[in-house]
Amino acid sequence: MARRRWIDEADVGLALVTIFIAMSLLLPCYLFALHLGAAGCGETCESTTTWWTTLTFFAFDGILFAAVMPVYVLRAKRWERTWWIPAGGILLLAVGGLIAYLVIRIAIPTP
C-alpha cells in the first residue's frame, strides 16, 4: 500500500512564495494601467499624483521583494520554518497596493 504524503510546511512556503512573486509582478502592472487611465483623461485628473503613487509602489515592491526572497531562500536551505516570510510579504504587498489604489482612485474623479 502506498504511503500518502501530506502537505508539509515546505510545500506551504513554496505555494506562498509563488503567490508573493505573482503579486509582486501583477500589482505594479495593475497600478500602472490605472495611471494610464488617469493620464488619458486630461486636466480633470491628477495624473502627476497617480504617476508618483505608481512609482512609489514600484520602489516599495522592489525593496520588499529584495528583502523577502533572500531571507526565504536562506531559511529554506537550512530547513527552517519559512511559511511566515512570504505570508508577511503578501500581507505587506496587499496593504501597500490597497493604499496606492485608494490614492489613485481619489486622484481620478468619478463622473
N, C-alpha and C positions, 0 to 999 in steps of 0.2 A: 504494500500500500504506500502510495506516495505521500510524503510529508507536505503539508500545506505551509507555505511561507506567509507570515503575516507582515503587514506593513510596519516597518520599524522607524526609528527617529531619523535615520539617514535618508530614507525614502521621503519622509515628510519634508525634511530640509531641502532635498533636491527639488521637490514639487514647488515649495515656496520660493526657492531661488529662481526657478523658471518663471513663476508669476511675477517676481520682482523685476527680472530682466525685461519681460514683456511690457510691464507698466512703465519701466524706465524708457522704453522706446516709443510707446504709443501715446502716453500723456503729453509729452512735448509736441508731438505731431498734431494732436487734437487742439492744443492751445495755440499753436501756430496757425492752424486753419481758422480758429476763432479770430485771431489777429487779422488774417487776410480778409475776413468778412468785415471787420471794423475799418480796415484801410480802404475798402471799396465803397464805403457809404458816404464819403465826402466830409463836409465840415461839421455835420451833426454828431459825428463820433469822435471820441478821444483816441485816435489811432496811436498817438505818442504814448499814452498810458498803457494801451494794450501791448505795444511793442516792448516797452521796458518791463512790463509784467512777464511777458513771454521770455525775454532774455534772462530775467532774474530766476525764473523757474528752470530754464536750461542750466544755469550755473548751479542752482540748488540740486538739480537732478544729477549733474556730473559729480559734484562733491559727495553726494550721498552714495552714488554708485562706487566712487573711488574709495569710500570708507567701508561700505558693506562687503563688497566682493573679496578683498584681500583677507579680511577677518574671517569670513565664511570659509574660504579655501584653507587658511591656516588651521582653523579649528577642525575642519573636516579631515585634514591629513592626519591629525592626531586622534581621530575617532572620538572627539568630544561632542557634547550636545551642540547642535548648530541650528536647530529649527527656529529659535527665537531671533537669530540675527536677520534673516530675510523677512521674518514676520514683522519685526520692528521697522525694517526698511520699507515694507509695503505700507505700514501704518503711516510713517512719515511722508511717503510719497502721496498717499491719499489725502492727508491733511494739507500738504503743500499744494497739491493740484486743486483741491477744493477752494483754497484761499485765492489762488491765481484765477480760477474760473469765476469766482464771485467778483473779483476786481475787474476782470474783463467784461463780465456781463453788466456791471454798473457803468462802465465806460461806454457801452453800446446802448443807446436809448431804445426802448421798445415803443412801437407806434401805438 
